[in-house]
Amino acid sequence: MADLGLKQNPVKSTMSDGNRNRDYRVFEEIYYQLIKHYGRTLTDKLERTVIEEVKKESPLKT
């Protein structure tokens, strides 16, 4: 957290409260950016299968 200029770590409940109130699209965008970035490096078939299963079960469609 020092990299962010914080002198101490925020309380976990504060971060949890912030995430609970965040719009789902924030997490959706993070998810798709991670897939875009790391998808090329996921060579294990099981890992790719898990990702595809998560996509199928997600109520969020792109």
Backbone bond lengths (Angstrom), bond angles and torsions (degrees), N, CA, C in turn:
res aa  C-N    CA-C-N  psi(-1)  N-CA   C-N-CA  omega(-1)  CA-C   N-CA-C  phi
1 M - - - 1.445 - - 1.535 111.08 -
2 A 1.319 115.56 -18.95 1.461 118.79 178.16 1.525 110.58 -61.22
3 D 1.331 116.49 -31.55 1.468 120.41 178.07 1.520 111.70 -61.34
4 L 1.324 115.99 -26.40 1.464 120.99 179.45 1.522 112.29 -89.33
5 G 1.326 115.93 0.08 1.454 119.99 179.71 1.517 113.57 86.11
6 L 1.332 117.07 13.80 1.461 120.65 179.28 1.519 109.26 -91.42
7 K 1.324 116.12 137.09 1.460 120.13 179.83 1.519 111.61 -81.26
8 Q 1.320 116.70 -25.88 1.461 120.24 176.73 1.521 108.98 -143.92
9 N 1.314 115.28 158.65 1.461 119.91 179.92 1.521 110.49 -69.74
10 P 1.323 117.39 141.49 1.464 119.25 175.10 1.528 109.86 -68.17
11 V 1.306 115.71 154.48 1.456 121.17 178.27 1.524 108.20 -64.48
12 K 1.335 116.63 139.64 1.468 120.27 -177.52 1.519 111.85 -57.49
13 S 1.322 116.81 -38.85 1.466 118.93 -178.57 1.523 110.95 -64.52
14 T 1.318 117.34 -32.20 1.465 121.00 177.74 1.527 109.99 -64.64
15 M 1.318 115.82 -44.39 1.466 119.83 178.68 1.524 110.17 -66.66
16 S 1.313 116.11 -40.32 1.463 120.60 179.34 1.526 111.03 -63.00
17 D 1.323 116.32 -44.10 1.468 120.38 178.60 1.525 110.42 -61.63
18 G 1.313 115.87 -42.41 1.460 119.70 179.41 1.517 111.97 -62.45
19 N 1.328 116.53 -42.44 1.465 120.21 179.59 1.519 111.65 -68.46
20 R 1.320 117.27 -36.74 1.468 120.38 -179.96 1.527 110.26 -63.36
21 N 1.312 117.13 -34.51 1.461 120.98 -177.24 1.530 113.16 -87.93
22 R 1.324 116.26 -6.33 1.459 120.88 -179.32 1.526 110.84 -73.74
23 D 1.292 115.75 144.36 1.459 121.59 177.28 1.536 109.21 -65.02
24 Y 1.314 117.17 140.64 1.470 121.36 -177.63 1.522 112.03 -58.43
25 R 1.318 117.26 -26.22 1.463 119.89 -177.53 1.522 112.36 -65.71
26 V 1.332 117.15 -24.41 1.467 120.16 175.43 1.527 109.16 -62.66
27 F 1.333 115.95 -47.89 1.458 120.45 -179.09 1.525 111.37 -70.23
28 E 1.304 115.92 -34.76 1.459 120.27 177.01 1.525 109.98 -61.28
29 E 1.311 116.86 -45.49 1.463 121.17 -179.65 1.528 111.02 -65.09
30 I 1.324 116.96 -42.02 1.465 120.43 177.41 1.524 109.82 -60.35
31 Y 1.322 116.26 -45.31 1.464 121.44 179.72 1.528 110.58 -57.00
32 Y 1.317 117.11 -50.67 1.461 119.77 -176.63 1.526 112.25 -68.92
33 Q 1.321 117.50 -31.97 1.465 119.79 175.95 1.529 110.70 -67.77
34 L 1.340 116.76 -38.96 1.464 120.14 177.37 1.525 111.16 -65.21
35 I 1.329 116.49 -42.52 1.465 120.28 177.73 1.526 110.03 -62.54
36 K 1.312 116.31 -43.06 1.465 120.69 179.77 1.530 110.50 -61.54
37 H 1.318 116.20 -42.53 1.462 120.91 -176.97 1.529 112.16 -74.79
38 Y 1.335 116.79 -48.09 1.461 120.45 -173.55 1.521 113.91 -95.62
39 G 1.310 117.77 -12.09 1.452 120.80 -177.60 1.511 113.31 -56.00
40 R 1.315 116.99 -35.44 1.461 121.34 -179.55 1.524 111.85 -68.93
41 T 1.322 117.00 -26.03 1.461 120.01 -177.38 1.523 112.71 -93.03
42 L 1.325 116.91 -7.81 1.462 120.04 179.67 1.524 108.94 -84.21
43 T 1.302 115.66 90.70 1.456 119.45 -176.35 1.518 112.29 -93.54
44 D 1.305 117.00 -17.71 1.457 120.45 -179.24 1.522 109.83 -72.49
45 K 1.323 116.07 127.28 1.470 121.01 -176.90 1.521 111.90 -58.68
46 L 1.334 117.83 -39.24 1.457 121.27 -179.74 1.526 110.50 -60.91
47 E 1.333 117.28 -44.44 1.461 120.43 179.49 1.524 110.63 -60.37
48 R 1.310 117.36 -43.78 1.465 120.70 179.20 1.522 110.84 -64.90
49 T 1.328 116.73 -38.83 1.462 120.90 178.83 1.517 110.39 -62.41
50 V 1.322 116.87 -43.91 1.462 120.90 179.04 1.519 109.92 -60.99
51 I 1.308 117.73 -44.21 1.466 121.26 179.52 1.525 110.02 -60.41
52 E 1.321 117.58 -44.90 1.464 120.69 -179.77 1.525 110.96 -64.31
53 E 1.328 117.64 -38.01 1.466 120.72 178.37 1.526 110.67 -65.25
54 V 1.315 117.07 -41.02 1.467 120.68 178.32 1.518 109.48 -62.51
55 K 1.319 117.39 -43.14 1.462 121.03 178.97 1.525 111.02 -60.24
56 K 1.344 117.03 -42.76 1.466 120.98 -178.88 1.519 111.88 -64.82
57 E 1.334 116.90 -38.08 1.459 121.47 -176.37 1.519 112.88 -81.76
58 S 1.309 117.25 -16.65 1.459 121.16 -176.92 1.525 110.95 -70.10
59 P 1.346 116.11 133.78 1.463 119.09 175.40 1.528 111.64 -73.95
60 L 1.322 116.37 -8.92 1.462 121.74 -178.27 1.515 108.87 -91.53
61 K 1.279 116.94 121.65 1.465 121.62 179.85 1.515 109.01 -115.20
62 T 1.335 115.75 144.35 1.470 118.92 177.14 1.501 109.60 -107.69
